[in-house]
Amino acid sequence: MKKNGIKIIIAIILFFIAFVVNFNNEWINNTIYIISYIIVGLEIVRKAIRNIIRGKIFDENFLMTVATIGAFGIGELPEAVAVMLFYQIGELFQSYAVDKSRKSISSLMDIRPDFANVERNENIEKVNPEDVQIGETIVIKPGEKIPLDGYIIKGTSSIDTKALTGESLPREVTEGEEVLSGSINLNGVIKIKVSKEFSDSTVSKILDLVENASSKKSKSENFITKFARFYTPIVVIIAIILAIFPPLIIKDTSFSDWIYRALSFLVVSCPCALVISIPLSFFGGIGGASKMGILIKGSNYIEQLSNTEIIVFDKTGTLTEGVFEVQKVNAIDLSKEELLKLTAYAENYSNHPISQSIKKAYGKKINEKQIIRTEEISGLGIIAQINNKEILVGNDKLMNEKQIKFTKCNEIGTVLYIAVEGKYAGYILIADKIKEDSKKAIHYLKKNNIKQTVMLTGDRKDVGEYVAKELGLDNVYTELLPDGKVRKVENLLKEKHAKGKLAFVGDGINDAPVLAISDIGIAMGGLGSDSAIEAADVVLMTDEPSKIVNAIHLSKKTMRIVKENIIFAILIKVLVLILSAFGYSTMWEAVFADVGVSIIAIINALRVLYN
């Protein structure tokens, strides 16, 4: 990119030297023009020759080459260089976004395990996960990734499955339960009997999905290439006819006059206005989007956004905050502040996300001298002695085991029941908070004729359905692993119309395969994982779902301006071509008309920057 930019700058400097400075020597001027042309045009000429050899004749490279060589042939060197310069500047802007749009995702996938601790001959060996066999026992210490799928045969722990399911609440696991590779062991040491080889494990399947999903992506062809397939052969054939047949048919005309007219026709035929204004319109759209905190990685995604028909959302971190917070404190026979304080003291020594949320809600310094003792009961909760009071904090199973009468809470989220001195004292509701912006986003998407809004989540059914109902989503699918999300999106892709597009919005590593397979992948950039951001076509840098509405508005405005420029430029171009063919327009008049069209198209394109 830097090399091409330097070449363009050098060519522009040389062009202006030859155009502005009067050397009183035509040979010097022409030499400078030719050097400038070689710097920016040689690559295009090479491509045209290479494509001709391969049988692909009528493309934009051929049109640029023929038109500029024609300009050289009739002595219009400035026009030849200017055409190539305009074309290369447009290509530079285009390639910049395209080159940035895709990188290797596999290198960013943090879920790939580096090793596995295998029990062999009463020793622990650190080996490559690919070398572990089905039936072998592996040991996972706190903080380590689970390298292979299997069943726990010893130990209990909490595991972070967020990378797989998107569910932010750690899962409590004990002996006999299945655990999936790619999860992270948070606390206790656990032993797992391997049930699948690495190549068949969950983590391996996710990596494979991400690395191969991009191949399913449909790629839009550049409009100029499509246009040139029809436009270029037509103008070339007309130019040949103009150069050969009129002198043979019309009396008192010379071949030199008609060859000049044919070459003028070719020069005029070069679609400068389109070459400049179309990339400028798209990249004006990209620039306008960046001002709003929306990164669009290529002009083709603007076109696809304007045709969005179905929008599919991930839940955790996309429509919800992805951070657990205390939503409600229900106290009985004591104040809410006192209940929250006792719970925070009881949870003081735990690093569990729920404990952290309790302590954050309490917000005051904890005097550890008041904590006499704490005991964590795996899968149930905590028993603590605070200032000679016995405090129980845990789930309904803990209350039942300790034979404490309590009123069950049926609200959506994680419920901590608290008992003080053997008496039920109330509950604290902890849940992943729905983003304030999410409801507004869904409302405006429906107002903007999005036909279907869908949510896919690895979370529980009751939680997923609650969020979907609160936001007014059309459909929700819950308890999905990454491959399940991919299958759902593949089915939804079949439901849309031929021209309609499906956009998926996500933020986690587990969303990367779905982002890649969708027509448009939209990632949350503020809190989203690197792999999701790299796999996506559009990144919302502020993590606000309502930015999707802004992106769609902008894409429609951009496409409207592009269509205006296309229609205007082609109509004027056809008119000038007709005038040139019949000799009513000289070369310079045609050039000025073409430049005028370009200026108007550029001014129109700049409108997209102002929203």
Number of C-alpha atoms within 10 A of each C-alpha: 11 9 7 14 14 11 15 21 14 14 26 19 12 19 24 14 15 20 15 9 10 11 11 8 8 10 10 13 21 18 13 19 25 20 17 28 24 16 20 26 24 15 13 20 20 14 16 23 17 13 16 14 10 9 9 13 18 20 22 24 22 23 27 26 23 21 26 27 20 22 25 19 15 15 12 18 23 21 19 27 27 20 24 27 22 17 24 22 20 19 15 18 18 20 15 14 16 14 12 11 17 15 12 12 18 15 10 15 21 15 22 19 19 14 19 24 21 26 15 11 7 7 9 14 15 14 13 15 21 13 12 21 16 15 14 14 22 26 21 21 17 15 14 20 24 30 31 33 24 26 22 23 17 14 14 19 21 20 24 21 22 22 22 24 23 29 21 20 21 19 18 15 20 19 15 14 13 16 23 21 22 26 26 23 23 21 17 15 16 22 22 26 23 24 20 18 19 22 13 12 19 24 27 19 15 24 21 14 19 26 17 13 19 17 11 11 13 10 10 11 9 13 14 17 15 12 13 19 16 12 19 24 16 12 20 20 11 15 21 15 14 21 21 14 12 14 17 12 9 9 8 7 12 13 15 11 13 23 21 18 23 24 29 28 31 27 29 26 25 24 25 23 25 25 22 22 28 26 25 26 29 27 26 21 30 26 19 23 23 17 13 15 19 25 22 26 23 22 26 19 21 26 19 22 25 20 18 22 21 22 24 25 22 26 28 26 23 24 28 20 20 22 16 21 19 22 14 13 17 17 18 15 9 11 13 17 12 12 23 23 19 25 28 24 24 29 24 18 15 14 12 14 15 22 19 18 20 24 22 13 15 20 12 10 8 14 9 12 9 12 19 14 15 20 13 16 11 13 17 17 21 21 21 23 20 20 13 12 14 19 25 31 26 22 19 20 13 22 22 11 9 12 11 16 12 17 11 12 17 7 13 16 18 18 22 21 26 32 26 18 12 16 17 20 21 22 27 23 19 21 24 24 19 20 17 13 15 18 19 14 20 23 15 15 21 15 11 13 11 15 14 18 20 19 23 30 25 25 22 13 14 13 17 21 19 15 20 22 12 11 17 15 20 13 14 21 20 20 16 20 20 26 18 17 24 23 13 16 22 14 11 17 19 10 13 16 11 8 9 16 20 25 28 25 29 32 33 24 27 30 36 31 28 33 31 27 27 28 23 25 28 30 34 25 24 14 18 21 22 19 26 31 30 24 29 32 25 29 29 28 19 14 23 20 25 18 20 23 19 18 26 20 15 23 26 18 18 29 21 16 22 24 13 14 24 18 12 16 22 16 12 15 22 13 11 23 22 14 15 23 20 13 15 12 19 15 20 13 14 22 18 11 17 21 14 14 21 21 15 15 25 20 13 17 26 19 16 26 18 11 13
